[in-house]
Amino acid sequence: MDLLKGVINIPRGALAVIAMLMLVAAVACGSSDPTSVPATAVPATGGGSGSGSSETIKVGVLHSLSGTMAISETAVRDATLMAIDEINASGGVLGKQLEYVVEDGASDWPTFAEKARKLIQSDDVAVVFGGWTSASRKAMLPVFEGLNGLLFYPVQYEGLEASPNIFYTGATTNQQIVPAVESLLEDGKTRFFLLGSDYVFPRTSNLIINAQLKAAGLDAVGEEYTPLGHVEYSTVISKIIAADPDVVFNTLNGDSNVAFFKQLKDAGISADDIMTLSVSVAEEEIVGIGAENIKDHLVAWNYFQTTETSENDKFVAAFKAKYGDDRVTDDPIEAGYFGVYLWAAAAEKAGSTDVAAVKSAAPGITFQAPGGLVTINGDNQHVSKTVRVGKVLSDGQIEETWNSGGPVSPDPFLETYEWASQFHR
């Protein structure tokens, strides 16, 4: 239960389920040795809160650069560093340059907690940008709350959380999962097979999806979980075929998606046979999966590399110029990038990098992100953002097939949905 301290007003039933899921995740994932990646900025020299030298402000960057989640998180690290470099080039924050300290969470949840503690206590950073899986976030949460640190978390998640020490720049449930299910129902899909990795995000998301389906008079035709890093999907695919779904709602994470989609294609199943909709597969993962293995399947996010805004044209060009023409952008990359700008704007407004001052200044701050306007919500420290569903093309890019028409306000406890009353805080 220690990993759940500080989570605000989670309903008692959901809390018990999540606690159980965390134990499952710990057994499934095991642990790995922590690995540090040295900072590439000015060497740290210590000082007051978030200070390096008298001319710098230290910030932490904490992502999995090794292990099963490195396929997704390394690129978010890159986008975060790009934003820091851009801000430094334009004068920094409060007249000081940002000095970053990079650490590797190694796809291991205790390591994320250990590295978060190091960044706050030893490196004395003003803020940490990082995390991907909900298991990593929940492992870090009591560290940030106990030490009064500040985390900007850039990835979509299952909701049911609003920590005073976390800003959530990825989607919460009503900005991805719920509208994705709604779009499938509107498209006539009624036979849902739920497939996920065995940890808190997929299991909690599927609790919500099951409630949403039940409200529509439906039940899922199957539900399966595999450990993070799992690579043998022949048995799962046989179960999917036997269940005869018209859509697989996929919450697999990390490089398990590579194995699943390659084996799905090897089994002779295309999107015309059984459609999948994924919520943790974006352009970066498609590179590893191979576009030919996931062509015409669906994904749900808030941003695609193909999103048509002038800000995105500049963002994609800058990312490729910095990291190579073969690199792609995606939703967590974008959320990691604009999260740095939101923190910088809050610090400038506060006139300080002090955690309390930044939090007080943050509500209502907006930023024209590559995917559109985002706004910090003062009630829950999530952001308003546009929802998008798209189809994977043969070149690995995503063609938008549906969007919400504008930014959707975050509702992490689904309090605006009658069918979700069991999740309300």
Secondary structure, DSSP 8 states (H G I E B T S, - for coil): -GGGTT-TT--HHHHHHHHHHHHHHHHHH-----EE---SSS-----STTBSSTTEEEEEEEE--SSTTHHHHHHHHHHHHHHHHHHHHTT-BTTBEEEEEEEE-TT-HHHHHHHHHIIIIIS--S-EEE--SHHHHHHHHHHHHHHT--EEE-S--------TTEEE-S--GGGTHHHHHHHHHHTT---EEEEEESSHHHHHHHHHHHHHHHHTT---SEEEEE-TT----HHHHHHHHHH--SEEEEE--TTHHHHHHHHHHHTT--TTTSEEEESS--HHHHHHH-HHHHTT-EEEES--TT---HHHHHHHHHHHHHH-TT----HHHHHHHHHHHHHHHHHHHHTS--HHHHHHH-TT-EEEETTEEEEE-TTTSBEEB--EEEEE-TTS-EEEEEE-SS-B---TT-TT-GGGGGG--
